[in-house]
Amino acid sequence: MRFRIEITRRPTISDPEGATAARALRDLGYTGVQGAHVGRVIDLDVDEGTPLESVEEMCERLLANPVIEDYRIVEVE
């Protein structure tokens, strides 16, 4: 069983990597770039039948920083 966890910074937290990527893209001539946001994706393989609540607990305790990051969990077929 696999879960995909998408982690992004909260909207009120600065994203220096995203700002750098957006600036570099504009410098390369992509003038339509308004912004970029950098995040992480974790594919987590767990035992069949592992409850979503356990994966949420893993995110809260280790995988994401709940103070500055949001996460979304998707079960992958």
mmJSON file of the N, C-alpha and C atoms, coordinates in Angstrom:
{"data_MODEL":{"atom_site":{
"group_PDB":["ATOM","ATOM","ATOM","ATOM","ATOM","ATOM","ATOM","ATOM","ATOM","ATOM","ATOM","ATOM","ATOM","ATOM","ATOM","ATOM","ATOM","ATOM","ATOM","ATOM","ATOM","ATOM","ATOM","ATOM","ATOM","ATOM","ATOM","ATOM","ATOM","ATOM","ATOM","ATOM","ATOM","ATOM","ATOM","ATOM","ATOM","ATOM","ATOM","ATOM","ATOM","ATOM","ATOM","ATOM","ATOM","ATOM","ATOM","ATOM","ATOM","ATOM","ATOM","ATOM","ATOM","ATOM","ATOM","ATOM","ATOM","ATOM","ATOM","ATOM","ATOM","ATOM","ATOM","ATOM","ATOM","ATOM","ATOM","ATOM","ATOM","ATOM","ATOM","ATOM","ATOM","ATOM","ATOM","ATOM","ATOM","ATOM","ATOM","ATOM","ATOM","ATOM","ATOM","ATOM","ATOM","ATOM","ATOM","ATOM","ATOM","ATOM","ATOM","ATOM","ATOM","ATOM","ATOM","ATOM","ATOM","ATOM","ATOM","ATOM","ATOM","ATOM","ATOM","ATOM","ATOM","ATOM","ATOM","ATOM","ATOM","ATOM","ATOM","ATOM","ATOM","ATOM","ATOM","ATOM","ATOM","ATOM","ATOM","ATOM","ATOM","ATOM","ATOM","ATOM","ATOM","ATOM","ATOM","ATOM","ATOM","ATOM","ATOM","ATOM","ATOM","ATOM","ATOM","ATOM","ATOM","ATOM","ATOM","ATOM","ATOM","ATOM","ATOM","ATOM","ATOM","ATOM","ATOM","ATOM","ATOM","ATOM","ATOM","ATOM","ATOM","ATOM","ATOM","ATOM","ATOM","ATOM","ATOM","ATOM","ATOM","ATOM","ATOM","ATOM","ATOM","ATOM","ATOM","ATOM","ATOM","ATOM","ATOM","ATOM","ATOM","ATOM","ATOM","ATOM","ATOM","ATOM","ATOM","ATOM","ATOM","ATOM","ATOM","ATOM","ATOM","ATOM","ATOM","ATOM","ATOM","ATOM","ATOM","ATOM","ATOM","ATOM","ATOM","ATOM","ATOM","ATOM","ATOM","ATOM","ATOM","ATOM","ATOM","ATOM","ATOM","ATOM","ATOM","ATOM","ATOM","ATOM","ATOM","ATOM","ATOM","ATOM","ATOM","ATOM","ATOM","ATOM","ATOM","ATOM","ATOM","ATOM","ATOM","ATOM","ATOM","ATOM","ATOM","ATOM","ATOM","ATOM","ATOM"],
"id":[1,2,3,4,5,6,7,8,9,10,11,12,13,14,15,16,17,18,19,20,21,22,23,24,25,26,27,28,29,30,31,32,33,34,35,36,37,38,39,40,41,42,43,44,45,46,47,48,49,50,51,52,53,54,55,56,57,58,59,60,61,62,63,64,65,66,67,68,69,70,71,72,73,74,75,76,77,78,79,80,81,82,83,84,85,86,87,88,89,90,91,92,93,94,95,96,97,98,99,100,101,102,103,104,105,106,107,108,109,110,111,112,113,114,115,116,117,118,119,120,121,122,123,124,125,126,127,128,129,130,131,132,133,134,135,136,137,138,139,140,141,142,143,144,145,146,147,148,149,150,151,152,153,154,155,156,157,158,159,160,161,162,163,164,165,166,167,168,169,170,171,172,173,174,175,176,177,178,179,180,181,182,183,184,185,186,187,188,189,190,191,192,193,194,195,196,197,198,199,200,201,202,203,204,205,206,207,208,209,210,211,212,213,214,215,216,217,218,219,220,221,222,223,224,225,226,227,228,229,230,231],
"type_symbol":["N","C","C","N","C","C","N","C","C","N","C","C","N","C","C","N","C","C","N","C","C","N","C","C","N","C","C","N","C","C","N","C","C","N","C","C","N","C","C","N","C","C","N","C","C","N","C","C","N","C","C","N","C","C","N","C","C","N","C","C","N","C","C","N","C","C","N","C","C","N","C","C","N","C","C","N","C","C","N","C","C","N","C","C","N","C","C","N","C","C","N","C","C","N","C","C","N","C","C","N","C","C","N","C","C","N","C","C","N","C","C","N","C","C","N","C","C","N","C","C","N","C","C","N","C","C","N","C","C","N","C","C","N","C","C","N","C","C","N","C","C","N","C","C","N","C","C","N","C","C","N","C","C","N","C","C","N","C","C","N","C","C","N","C","C","N","C","C","N","C","C","N","C","C","N","C","C","N","C","C","N","C","C","N","C","C","N","C","C","N","C","C","N","C","C","N","C","C","N","C","C","N","C","C","N","C","C","N","C","C","N","C","C","N","C","C","N","C","C","N","C","C","N","C","C","N","C","C","N","C","C"],
"label_atom_id":["N","CA","C","N","CA","C","N","CA","C","N","CA","C","N","CA","C","N","CA","C","N","CA","C","N","CA","C","N","CA","C","N","CA","C","N","CA","C","N","CA","C","N","CA","C","N","CA","C","N","CA","C","N","CA","C","N","CA","C","N","CA","C","N","CA","C","N","CA","C","N","CA","C","N","CA","C","N","CA","C","N","CA","C","N","CA","C","N","CA","C","N","CA","C","N","CA","C","N","CA","C","N","CA","C","N","CA","C","N","CA","C","N","CA","C","N","CA","C","N","CA","C","N","CA","C","N","CA","C","N","CA","C","N","CA","C","N","CA","C","N","CA","C","N","CA","C","N","CA","C","N","CA","C","N","CA","C","N","CA","C","N","CA","C","N","CA","C","N","CA","C","N","CA","C","N","CA","C","N","CA","C","N","CA","C","N","CA","C","N","CA","C","N","CA","C","N","CA","C","N","CA","C","N","CA","C","N","CA","C","N","CA","C","N","CA","C","N","CA","C","N","CA","C","N","CA","C","N","CA","C","N","CA","C","N","CA","C","N","CA","C","N","CA","C","N","CA","C","N","CA","C","N","CA","C","N","CA","C","N","CA","C","N","CA","C","N","CA","C"],
"label_alt_id":[null,null,null,null,null,null,null,null,null,null,null,null,null,null,null,null,null,null,null,null,null,null,null,null,null,null,null,null,null,null,null,null,null,null,null,null,null,null,null,null,null,null,null,null,null,null,null,null,null,null,null,null,null,null,null,null,null,null,null,null,null,null,null,null,null,null,null,null,null,null,null,null,null,null,null,null,null,null,null,null,null,null,null,null,null,null,null,null,null,null,null,null,null,null,null,null,null,null,null,null,null,null,null,null,null,null,null,null,null,null,null,null,null,null,null,null,null,null,null,null,null,null,null,null,null,null,null,null,null,null,null,null,null,null,null,null,null,null,null,null,null,null,null,null,null,null,null,null,null,null,null,null,null,null,null,null,null,null,null,null,null,null,null,null,null,null,null,null,null,null,null,null,null,null,null,null,null,null,null,null,null,null,null,null,null,null,null,null,null,null,null,null,null,null,null,null,null,null,null,null,null,null,null,null,null,null,null,null,null,null,null,null,null,null,null,null,null,null,null,null,null,null,null,null,null,null,null,null,null,null,null],
"label_comp_id":["MET","MET","MET","ARG","ARG","ARG","PHE","PHE","PHE","ARG","ARG","ARG","ILE","ILE","ILE","GLU","GLU","GLU","ILE","ILE","ILE","THR","THR","THR","ARG","ARG","ARG","ARG","ARG","ARG","PRO","PRO","PRO","THR","THR","THR","ILE","ILE","ILE","SER","SER","SER","ASP","ASP","ASP","PRO","PRO","PRO","GLU","GLU","GLU","GLY","GLY","GLY","ALA","ALA","ALA","THR","THR","THR","ALA","ALA","ALA","ALA","ALA","ALA","ARG","ARG","ARG","ALA","ALA","ALA","LEU","LEU","LEU","ARG","ARG","ARG","ASP","ASP","ASP","LEU","LEU","LEU","GLY","GLY","GLY","TYR","TYR","TYR","THR","THR","THR","GLY","GLY","GLY","VAL","VAL","VAL","GLN","GLN","GLN","GLY","GLY","GLY","ALA","ALA","ALA","HIS","HIS","HIS","VAL","VAL","VAL","GLY","GLY","GLY","ARG","ARG","ARG","VAL","VAL","VAL","ILE","ILE","ILE","ASP","ASP","ASP","LEU","LEU","LEU","ASP","ASP","ASP","VAL","VAL","VAL","ASP","ASP","ASP","GLU","GLU","GLU","GLY","GLY","GLY","THR","THR","THR","PRO","PRO","PRO","LEU","LEU","LEU","GLU","GLU","GLU","SER","SER","SER","VAL","VAL","VAL","GLU","GLU","GLU","GLU","GLU","GLU","MET","MET","MET","CYS","CYS","CYS","GLU","GLU","GLU","ARG","ARG","ARG","LEU","LEU","LEU","LEU","LEU","LEU","ALA","ALA","ALA","ASN","ASN","ASN","PRO","PRO","PRO","VAL","VAL","VAL","ILE","ILE","ILE","GLU","GLU","GLU","ASP","ASP","ASP","TYR","TYR","TYR","ARG","ARG","ARG","ILE","ILE","ILE","VAL","VAL","VAL","GLU","GLU","GLU","VAL","VAL","VAL","GLU","GLU","GLU"],
"label_asym_id":["A","A","A","A","A","A","A","A","A","A","A","A","A","A","A","A","A","A","A","A","A","A","A","A","A","A","A","A","A","A","A","A","A","A","A","A","A","A","A","A","A","A","A","A","A","A","A","A","A","A","A","A","A","A","A","A","A","A","A","A","A","A","A","A","A","A","A","A","A","A","A","A","A","A","A","A","A","A","A","A","A","A","A","A","A","A","A","A","A","A","A","A","A","A","A","A","A","A","A","A","A","A","A","A","A","A","A","A","A","A","A","A","A","A","A","A","A","A","A","A","A","A","A","A","A","A","A","A","A","A","A","A","A","A","A","A","A","A","A","A","A","A","A","A","A","A","A","A","A","A","A","A","A","A","A","A","A","A","A","A","A","A","A","A","A","A","A","A","A","A","A","A","A","A","A","A","A","A","A","A","A","A","A","A","A","A","A","A","A","A","A","A","A","A","A","A","A","A","A","A","A","A","A","A","A","A","A","A","A","A","A","A","A","A","A","A","A","A","A","A","A","A","A","A","A","A","A","A","A","A","A"],
"label_entity_id":["1","1","1","1","1","1","1","1","1","1","1","1","1","1","1","1","1","1","1","1","1","1","1","1","1","1","1","1","1","1","1","1","1","1","1","1","1","1","1","1","1","1","1","1","1","1","1","1","1","1","1","1","1","1","1","1","1","1","1","1","1","1","1","1","1","1","1","1","1","1","1","1","1","1","1","1","1","1","1","1","1","1","1","1","1","1","1","1","1","1","1","1","1","1","1","1","1","1","1","1","1","1","1","1","1","1","1","1","1","1","1","1","1","1","1","1","1","1","1","1","1","1","1","1","1","1","1","1","1","1","1","1","1","1","1","1","1","1","1","1","1","1","1","1","1","1","1","1","1","1","1","1","1","1","1","1","1","1","1","1","1","1","1","1","1","1","1","1","1","1","1","1","1","1","1","1","1","1","1","1","1","1","1","1","1","1","1","1","1","1","1","1","1","1","1","1","1","1","1","1","1","1","1","1","1","1","1","1","1","1","1","1","1","1","1","1","1","1","1","1","1","1","1","1","1","1","1","1","1","1","1"],
"label_seq_id":[1,1,1,2,2,2,3,3,3,4,4,4,5,5,5,6,6,6,7,7,7,8,8,8,9,9,9,10,10,10,11,11,11,12,12,12,13,13,13,14,14,14,15,15,15,16,16,16,17,17,17,18,18,18,19,19,19,20,20,20,21,21,21,22,22,22,23,23,23,24,24,24,25,25,25,26,26,26,27,27,27,28,28,28,29,29,29,30,30,30,31,31,31,32,32,32,33,33,33,34,34,34,35,35,35,36,36,36,37,37,37,38,38,38,39,39,39,40,40,40,41,41,41,42,42,42,43,43,43,44,44,44,45,45,45,46,46,46,47,47,47,48,48,48,49,49,49,50,50,50,51,51,51,52,52,52,53,53,53,54,54,54,55,55,55,56,56,56,57,57,57,58,58,58,59,59,59,60,60,60,61,61,61,62,62,62,63,63,63,64,64,64,65,65,65,66,66,66,67,67,67,68,68,68,69,69,69,70,70,70,71,71,71,72,72,72,73,73,73,74,74,74,75,75,75,76,76,76,77,77,77],
"pdbx_PDB_ins_code":[null,null,null,null,null,null,null,null,null,null,null,null,null,null,null,null,null,null,null,null,null,null,null,null,null,null,null,null,null,null,null,null,null,null,null,null,null,null,null,null,null,null,null,null,null,null,null,null,null,null,null,null,null,null,null,null,null,null,null,null,null,null,null,null,null,null,null,null,null,null,null,null,null,null,null,null,null,null,null,null,null,null,null,null,null,null,null,null,null,null,null,null,null,null,null,null,null,null,null,null,null,null,null,null,null,null,null,null,null,null,null,null,null,null,null,null,null,null,null,null,null,null,null,null,null,null,null,null,null,null,null,null,null,null,null,null,null,null,null,null,null,null,null,null,null,null,null,null,null,null,null,null,null,null,null,null,null,null,null,null,null,null,null,null,null,null,null,null,null,null,null,null,null,null,null,null,null,null,null,null,null,null,null,null,null,null,null,null,null,null,null,null,null,null,null,null,null,null,null,null,null,null,null,null,null,null,null,null,null,null,null,null,null,null,null,null,null,null,null,null,null,null,null,null,null,null,null,null,null,null,null],
"Cartn_x":[0.85,0.0,0.902,0.531,1.374,0.541,1.118,0.544,1.525,1.007,1.831,1.509,2.56,2.415,3.035,2.223,2.679,2.791,3.993,4.26,4.609,3.912,4.169,4.238,4.886,4.921,3.557,3.206,1.952,2.047,0.905,0.921,1.556,1.497,2.05,3.548,4.142,5.568,6.345,7.448,8.244,8.811,8.975,9.477,10.677,11.87,13.024,13.419,13.244,13.564,12.629,11.348,10.382,10.665,11.006,11.32,12.554,13.552,14.765,14.46,13.652,13.288,12.509,11.558,10.768,11.658,12.556,13.471,14.372,14.896,15.784,15.027,13.788,12.996,12.746,12.445,12.262,13.561,14.692,15.994,16.298,15.745,15.939,14.982,14.158,13.268,11.824,11.486,10.101,9.383,9.064,8.548,7.148,6.443,5.096,5.052,6.207,6.236,5.962,4.86,4.487,5.068,5.273,5.818,6.023,6.738,6.964,6.939,6.499,6.426,7.089,8.039,8.8,8.277,8.075,7.611,8.318,7.799,8.371,7.26,7.645,6.728,7.4,6.668,7.168,6.214,6.732,5.954,6.266,5.252,5.423,4.772,5.586,5.083,4.852,3.629,3.268,2.542,2.369,1.637,0.203,-0.33,-1.724,-2.624,-3.598,-4.527,-4.091,-2.94,-2.5,-3.508,-4.047,-5.065,-4.481,-5.296,-4.907,-4.485,-5.124,-4.789,-3.328,-2.81,-1.4,-0.478,-0.831,-0.017,-0.071,-1.245,-1.357,-0.467,-0.443,0.408,1.882,2.28,3.667,4.029,3.089,3.333,3.496,2.604,2.643,3.899,4.352,5.476,6.836,6.924,8.252,8.33,7.42,7.605,7.38,6.484,6.217,6.395,6.669,6.738,5.397,4.486,3.145,3.087,4.169,4.196,4.278,5.056,5.262,4.822,4.404,4.067,2.662,2.04,0.796,1.126,0.3,0.526,-0.813,-0.715,-1.881,-1.499,-2.366,-2.102,-3.044,-2.479,-3.268,-2.882,-3.891,-3.601,-3.347,-2.225,-1.831,-2.181,-2.779,-3.166,-1.939],
"Cartn_y":[-1.162,0.0,1.234,2.207,3.403,4.664,5.591,6.916,7.94,8.938,10.06,11.249,11.836,12.978,14.184,15.201,16.439,17.507,18.022,18.981,20.331,21.372,22.731,23.682,24.8,25.824,26.486,26.905,27.636,28.959,29.467,30.705,31.894,31.956,33.107,32.981,31.84,31.604,31.875,32.609,32.917,31.639,31.676,30.527,31.001,31.092,31.612,30.772,29.453,28.613,28.912,29.077,29.416,30.78,31.755,33.091,33.066,32.294,32.171,31.508,30.453,29.771,30.706,31.452,32.379,33.459,34.009,35.051,34.5,33.282,32.683,32.413,31.958,31.724,33.034,34.098,35.409,35.874,35.645,36.009,35.222,34.007,33.194,33.577,34.581,35.061,34.624,33.883,33.463,34.548,35.624,36.826,36.641,35.628,35.4,34.714,34.345,33.657,34.677,34.451,35.344,34.88,33.591,33.057,31.561,31.014,29.572,29.163,27.961,27.45,26.075,25.919,24.671,23.865,22.577,21.689,20.351,19.383,18.038,17.027,15.904,14.775,13.545,12.85,11.622,10.505,9.451,8.248,7.277,6.933,6.121,4.754,3.703,2.337,1.779,1.331,0.8,-0.533,-1.223,-2.498,-2.276,-3.244,-3.213,-3.051,-2.175,-1.966,-0.914,-0.282,0.784,1.924,2.356,3.41,4.784,5.586,6.949,7.734,7.477,8.178,7.951,6.752,6.468,7.293,7.423,8.219,9.693,10.17,11.553,11.777,10.806,10.905,10.962,10.161,10.187,11.569,12.181,13.526,14.537,14.478,15.429,15.278,14.037,13.785,13.895,13.639,13.586,14.167,13.794,14.084,15.546,16.221,17.633,18.44,19.707,20.618,21.341,20.928,21.494,22.979,23.537,24.959,25.798,25.341,26.148,25.456,24.18,23.438,22.839,22.737,22.001,20.725,19.721,18.485,17.934,17.157,16.496,15.042,14.129,12.703,12.123,11.372,10.737,9.258,8.387,6.968,6.688,6.045,5.753,4.299,4.079,2.714,1.883],
"Cartn_z":[0.0,0.0,0.0,-0.798,-0.924,-0.724,0.036,0.206,-0.346,-1.022,-1.483,-0.583,-0.038,0.858,0.17,-0.058,-0.699,0.389,0.563,1.633,1.017,1.469,0.989,2.181,1.963,3.011,3.108,4.294,4.479,3.731,3.262,2.457,3.164,4.472,5.203,5.479,5.139,5.385,4.095,4.22,3.025,2.403,1.091,0.328,-0.492,0.132,-0.58,-1.797,-1.723,-2.884,-4.042,-3.745,-4.785,-5.394,-4.55,-5.048,-5.944,-5.561,-6.374,-7.706,-7.694,-8.939,-9.866,-9.323,-10.138,-10.749,-9.952,-10.446,-11.545,-11.346,-12.348,-13.655,-13.551,-14.766,-15.525,-14.799,-15.462,-16.111,-15.428,-15.991,-17.271,-17.371,-18.57,-19.696,-19.445,-20.493,-20.361,-19.338,-19.125,-18.327,-19.012,-18.355,-17.771,-18.177,-17.664,-16.31,-15.773,-14.48,-13.379,-12.661,-11.558,-10.236,-10.091,-8.849,-8.972,-8.028,-7.97,-6.505,-6.26,-4.898,-4.878,-3.982,-3.895,-2.707,-2.932,-1.875,-1.979,-1.258,-1.271,-1.501,-2.07,-2.235,-1.637,-0.79,-0.183,-0.553,-1.168,-1.422,-0.296,0.466,1.661,1.447,1.464,1.342,2.748,2.99,4.309,4.14,5.242,5.213,4.76,4.046,3.61,4.837,4.736,5.844,6.844,6.611,7.509,7.434,8.559,8.52,8.188,7.547,7.193,8.436,9.556,10.796,11.191,10.93,11.236,10.353,9.087,8.166,8.575,8.975,9.457,10.683,11.574,12.758,12.369,11.375,10.894,10.365,9.653,9.11,10.235,11.214,12.327,13.173,13.344,14.247,13.585,12.259,11.643,10.232,9.362,7.936,7.565,8.248,7.962,9.24,9.071,10.212,10.271,11.152,11.148,11.509,11.996,12.32,11.042,10.06,8.854,7.565,7.652,6.44,6.519,5.359,5.195,4.436,4.592,3.84,3.371,2.312,1.744,1.513,1.934,1.808,0.768,-0.19,-1.231,-1.282,-1.266,-1.417,-2.889,-3.183,-4.556,-4.858,-6.002,-6.407,-6.699],
"occupancy":[1.0,1.0,1.0,1.0,1.0,1.0,1.0,1.0,1.0,1.0,1.0,1.0,1.0,1.0,1.0,1.0,1.0,1.0,1.0,1.0,1.0,1.0,1.0,1.0,1.0,1.0,1.0,1.0,1.0,1.0,1.0,1.0,1.0,1.0,1.0,1.0,1.0,1.0,1.0,1.0,1.0,1.0,1.0,1.0,1.0,1.0,1.0,1.0,1.0,1.0,1.0,1.0,1.0,1.0,1.0,1.0,1.0,1.0,1.0,1.0,1.0,1.0,1.0,1.0,1.0,1.0,1.0,1.0,1.0,1.0,1.0,1.0,1.0,1.0,1.0,1.0,1.0,1.0,1.0,1.0,1.0,1.0,1.0,1.0,1.0,1.0,1.0,1.0,1.0,1.0,1.0,1.0,1.0,1.0,1.0,1.0,1.0,1.0,1.0,1.0,1.0,1.0,1.0,1.0,1.0,1.0,1.0,1.0,1.0,1.0,1.0,1.0,1.0,1.0,1.0,1.0,1.0,1.0,1.0,1.0,1.0,1.0,1.0,1.0,1.0,1.0,1.0,1.0,1.0,1.0,1.0,1.0,1.0,1.0,1.0,1.0,1.0,1.0,1.0,1.0,1.0,1.0,1.0,1.0,1.0,1.0,1.0,1.0,1.0,1.0,1.0,1.0,1.0,1.0,1.0,1.0,1.0,1.0,1.0,1.0,1.0,1.0,1.0,1.0,1.0,1.0,1.0,1.0,1.0,1.0,1.0,1.0,1.0,1.0,1.0,1.0,1.0,1.0,1.0,1.0,1.0,1.0,1.0,1.0,1.0,1.0,1.0,1.0,1.0,1.0,1.0,1.0,1.0,1.0,1.0,1.0,1.0,1.0,1.0,1.0,1.0,1.0,1.0,1.0,1.0,1.0,1.0,1.0,1.0,1.0,1.0,1.0,1.0,1.0,1.0,1.0,1.0,1.0,1.0,1.0,1.0,1.0,1.0,1.0,1.0,1.0,1.0,1.0,1.0,1.0,1.0],
"B_iso_or_equiv":[0.0,0.0,0.0,0.0,0.0,0.0,0.0,0.0,0.0,0.0,0.0,0.0,0.0,0.0,0.0,0.0,0.0,0.0,0.0,0.0,0.0,0.0,0.0,0.0,0.0,0.0,0.0,0.0,0.0,0.0,0.0,0.0,0.0,0.0,0.0,0.0,0.0,0.0,0.0,0.0,0.0,0.0,0.0,0.0,0.0,0.0,0.0,0.0,0.0,0.0,0.0,0.0,0.0,0.0,0.0,0.0,0.0,0.0,0.0,0.0,0.0,0.0,0.0,0.0,0.0,0.0,0.0,0.0,0.0,0.0,0.0,0.0,0.0,0.0,0.0,0.0,0.0,0.0,0.0,0.0,0.0,0.0,0.0,0.0,0.0,0.0,0.0,0.0,0.0,0.0,0.0,0.0,0.0,0.0,0.0,0.0,0.0,0.0,0.0,0.0,0.0,0.0,0.0,0.0,0.0,0.0,0.0,0.0,0.0,0.0,0.0,0.0,0.0,0.0,0.0,0.0,0.0,0.0,0.0,0.0,0.0,0.0,0.0,0.0,0.0,0.0,0.0,0.0,0.0,0.0,0.0,0.0,0.0,0.0,0.0,0.0,0.0,0.0,0.0,0.0,0.0,0.0,0.0,0.0,0.0,0.0,0.0,0.0,0.0,0.0,0.0,0.0,0.0,0.0,0.0,0.0,0.0,0.0,0.0,0.0,0.0,0.0,0.0,0.0,0.0,0.0,0.0,0.0,0.0,0.0,0.0,0.0,0.0,0.0,0.0,0.0,0.0,0.0,0.0,0.0,0.0,0.0,0.0,0.0,0.0,0.0,0.0,0.0,0.0,0.0,0.0,0.0,0.0,0.0,0.0,0.0,0.0,0.0,0.0,0.0,0.0,0.0,0.0,0.0,0.0,0.0,0.0,0.0,0.0,0.0,0.0,0.0,0.0,0.0,0.0,0.0,0.0,0.0,0.0,0.0,0.0,0.0,0.0,0.0,0.0,0.0,0.0,0.0,0.0,0.0,0.0],
"pdbx_formal_charge":[null,null,null,null,null,null,null,null,null,null,null,null,null,null,null,null,null,null,null,null,null,null,null,null,null,null,null,null,null,null,null,null,null,null,null,null,null,null,null,null,null,null,null,null,null,null,null,null,null,null,null,null,null,null,null,null,null,null,null,null,null,null,null,null,null,null,null,null,null,null,null,null,null,null,null,null,null,null,null,null,null,null,null,null,null,null,null,null,null,null,null,null,null,null,null,null,null,null,null,null,null,null,null,null,null,null,null,null,null,null,null,null,null,null,null,null,null,null,null,null,null,null,null,null,null,null,null,null,null,null,null,null,null,null,null,null,null,null,null,null,null,null,null,null,null,null,null,null,null,null,null,null,null,null,null,null,null,null,null,null,null,null,null,null,null,null,null,null,null,null,null,null,null,null,null,null,null,null,null,null,null,null,null,null,null,null,null,null,null,null,null,null,null,null,null,null,null,null,null,null,null,null,null,null,null,null,null,null,null,null,null,null,null,null,null,null,null,null,null,null,null,null,null,null,null,null,null,null,null,null,null],
"auth_seq_id":[1,1,1,2,2,2,3,3,3,4,4,4,5,5,5,6,6,6,7,7,7,8,8,8,9,9,9,10,10,10,11,11,11,12,12,12,13,13,13,14,14,14,15,15,15,16,16,16,17,17,17,18,18,18,19,19,19,20,20,20,21,21,21,22,22,22,23,23,23,24,24,24,25,25,25,26,26,26,27,27,27,28,28,28,29,29,29,30,30,30,31,31,31,32,32,32,33,33,33,34,34,34,35,35,35,36,36,36,37,37,37,38,38,38,39,39,39,40,40,40,41,41,41,42,42,42,43,43,43,44,44,44,45,45,45,46,46,46,47,47,47,48,48,48,49,49,49,50,50,50,51,51,51,52,52,52,53,53,53,54,54,54,55,55,55,56,56,56,57,57,57,58,58,58,59,59,59,60,60,60,61,61,61,62,62,62,63,63,63,64,64,64,65,65,65,66,66,66,67,67,67,68,68,68,69,69,69,70,70,70,71,71,71,72,72,72,73,73,73,74,74,74,75,75,75,76,76,76,77,77,77],
"auth_comp_id":["MET","MET","MET","ARG","ARG","ARG","PHE","PHE","PHE","ARG","ARG","ARG","ILE","ILE","ILE","GLU","GLU","GLU","ILE","ILE","ILE","THR","THR","THR","ARG","ARG","ARG","ARG","ARG","ARG","PRO","PRO","PRO","THR","THR","THR","ILE","ILE","ILE","SER","SER","SER","ASP","ASP","ASP","PRO","PRO","PRO","GLU","GLU","GLU","GLY","GLY","GLY","ALA","ALA","ALA","THR","THR","THR","ALA","ALA","ALA","ALA","ALA","ALA","ARG","ARG","ARG","ALA","ALA","ALA","LEU","LEU","LEU","ARG","ARG","ARG","ASP","ASP","ASP","LEU","LEU","LEU","GLY","GLY","GLY","TYR","TYR","TYR","THR","THR","THR","GLY","GLY","GLY","VAL","VAL","VAL","GLN","GLN","GLN","GLY","GLY","GLY","ALA","ALA","ALA","HIS","HIS","HIS","VAL","VAL","VAL","GLY","GLY","GLY","ARG","ARG","ARG","VAL","VAL","VAL","ILE","ILE","ILE","ASP","ASP","ASP","LEU","LEU","LEU","ASP","ASP","ASP","VAL","VAL","VAL","ASP","ASP","ASP","GLU","GLU","GLU","GLY","GLY","GLY","THR","THR","THR","PRO","PRO","PRO","LEU","LEU","LEU","GLU","GLU","GLU","SER","SER","SER","VAL","VAL","VAL","GLU","GLU","GLU","GLU","GLU","GLU","MET","MET","MET","CYS","CYS","CYS","GLU","GLU","GLU","ARG","ARG","ARG","LEU","LEU","LEU","LEU","LEU","LEU","ALA","ALA","ALA","ASN","ASN","ASN","PRO","PRO","PRO","VAL","VAL","VAL","ILE","ILE","ILE","GLU","GLU","GLU","ASP","ASP","ASP","TYR","TYR","TYR","ARG","ARG","ARG","ILE","ILE","ILE","VAL","VAL","VAL","GLU","GLU","GLU","VAL","VAL","VAL","GLU","GLU","GLU"],
"auth_asym_id":["A","A","A","A","A","A","A","A","A","A","A","A","A","A","A","A","A","A","A","A","A","A","A","A","A","A","A","A","A","A","A","A","A","A","A","A","A","A","A","A","A","A","A","A","A","A","A","A","A","A","A","A","A","A","A","A","A","A","A","A","A","A","A","A","A","A","A","A","A","A","A","A","A","A","A","A","A","A","A","A","A","A","A","A","A","A","A","A","A","A","A","A","A","A","A","A","A","A","A","A","A","A","A","A","A","A","A","A","A","A","A","A","A","A","A","A","A","A","A","A","A","A","A","A","A","A","A","A","A","A","A","A","A","A","A","A","A","A","A","A","A","A","A","A","A","A","A","A","A","A","A","A","A","A","A","A","A","A","A","A","A","A","A","A","A","A","A","A","A","A","A","A","A","A","A","A","A","A","A","A","A","A","A","A","A","A","A","A","A","A","A","A","A","A","A","A","A","A","A","A","A","A","A","A","A","A","A","A","A","A","A","A","A","A","A","A","A","A","A","A","A","A","A","A","A","A","A","A","A","A","A"],
"auth_atom_id":["N","CA","C","N","CA","C","N","CA","C","N","CA","C","N","CA","C","N","CA","C","N","CA","C","N","CA","C","N","CA","C","N","CA","C","N","CA","C","N","CA","C","N","CA","C","N","CA","C","N","CA","C","N","CA","C","N","CA","C","N","CA","C","N","CA","C","N","CA","C","N","CA","C","N","CA","C","N","CA","C","N","CA","C","N","CA","C","N","CA","C","N","CA","C","N","CA","C","N","CA","C","N","CA","C","N","CA","C","N","CA","C","N","CA","C","N","CA","C","N","CA","C","N","CA","C","N","CA","C","N","CA","C","N","CA","C","N","CA","C","N","CA","C","N","CA","C","N","CA","C","N","CA","C","N","CA","C","N","CA","C","N","CA","C","N","CA","C","N","CA","C","N","CA","C","N","CA","C","N","CA","C","N","CA","C","N","CA","C","N","CA","C","N","CA","C","N","CA","C","N","CA","C","N","CA","C","N","CA","C","N","CA","C","N","CA","C","N","CA","C","N","CA","C","N","CA","C","N","CA","C","N","CA","C","N","CA","C","N","CA","C","N","CA","C","N","CA","C","N","CA","C","N","CA","C","N","CA","C","N","CA","C","N","CA","C","N","CA","C"],
"pdbx_PDB_model_num":[1,1,1,1,1,1,1,1,1,1,1,1,1,1,1,1,1,1,1,1,1,1,1,1,1,1,1,1,1,1,1,1,1,1,1,1,1,1,1,1,1,1,1,1,1,1,1,1,1,1,1,1,1,1,1,1,1,1,1,1,1,1,1,1,1,1,1,1,1,1,1,1,1,1,1,1,1,1,1,1,1,1,1,1,1,1,1,1,1,1,1,1,1,1,1,1,1,1,1,1,1,1,1,1,1,1,1,1,1,1,1,1,1,1,1,1,1,1,1,1,1,1,1,1,1,1,1,1,1,1,1,1,1,1,1,1,1,1,1,1,1,1,1,1,1,1,1,1,1,1,1,1,1,1,1,1,1,1,1,1,1,1,1,1,1,1,1,1,1,1,1,1,1,1,1,1,1,1,1,1,1,1,1,1,1,1,1,1,1,1,1,1,1,1,1,1,1,1,1,1,1,1,1,1,1,1,1,1,1,1,1,1,1,1,1,1,1,1,1,1,1,1,1,1,1,1,1,1,1,1,1]
}}}
